[in-house]
Amino acid sequence: MLAELSPELIVEVQRAAILLQTASKVCILTGAGVSAESGIPTFRDKQTGLWEQYRAEDMASPDAFERDPQLVWSWYQWRRQLVYGTAPNPAHHALAEWQQNAEASKPPQTQQQITLITQNVDDLHEQAGSSVTHLHGNLWRNRCNNCDAPYDNEFESSNVIHKKVSFDDKLIHCSHCDGYIRPDIVWFGESLPVKAWQIAESAAANCEVFISIGTSSLVYPAAGLAQLAQQNGATVIEINPNPTPNTMVDITLAAPAGVVMPLLVKQVTNK
Ligand code: OAD
């Protein structure tokens, strides 16, 4: 694994690990890049096959659903098929191991507090064993677009196992108000879930180290969390093989999360 990283990058990983070893509060924000090595395309990746001519940004909006609910529902059913059956990669596992390790350390007052926040709607962090706050909803849940009533259908997942999944793209009507059923996902222009955002803001404002993993840092308000953390004195680490517009970064680890995270966690936990 070390062979995949340049000597400069290994030095930067060590620098990050030293900082993290002494931090009592760490806030981690993940984006689509953390799931890329599990085979889930990111939002800025070009779409393939049937959906080649569509952009993800143009589908994930209330206007798009208003205009053509069938198109948007079919697109999400396709995304569900893409995500179904994918498994956590070494980055998800390393994060879960780090959290579990911190929770197990004694005495409890000395435990490192690691708050994991994700923009992803997949449940790969949960599958790996992490506790995570979702800012943008959950791909496996549905609700009514009109009255917000949850739609308990076969997509309901136990966080880990999706029982009886249907990828039928026939539109479903709400039994309460006849509105259309939609995925319970935060679309562009919609508000984030209040409680999740409170957790994220508080963790970012109070952490000593903020880690941004696999996000293009283009979509607000999540992209503003790094700035909030830094304004409150935190060091910002970014893990992304590609450059981002995030100018807050103190330490850049420019490599895939599935390569960097196991190495970083190994050094932080001394395991
Ligand atoms: P994006 O698709 O915008 O960005 C993914 C980022 O992951 C890019 O910066 C890639 O360089 C990086 N990346 C790719 N492979 C990686 C790897 N193996 N390891 C680490 N990083 C890697 O995804 P997000 O930033 O998550 O919102 O997008 C934010 C939001 O915009 C999404 O939650 C979604 C989207 O539209 C909604 O659906 C509301």
Boltz pocket constraint, residues with backbone or C-beta under 6 A from the ligand:
constraints:
  - pocket:
      binder: B
      contacts: [[A, 30], [A, 31], [A, 32], [A, 33], [A, 34], [A, 36], [A, 37], [A, 42], [A, 43], [A, 44], [A, 45], [A, 56], [A, 57], [A, 60], [A, 119], [A, 120], [A, 136], [A, 185], [A, 186], [A, 187], [A, 188], [A, 213], [A, 214], [A, 215], [A, 216], [A, 217], [A, 218], [A, 219], [A, 239], [A, 240], [A, 241], [A, 242], [A, 243], [A, 244], [A, 255], [A, 256], [A, 257], [A, 258]]
      max_distance: 6.0
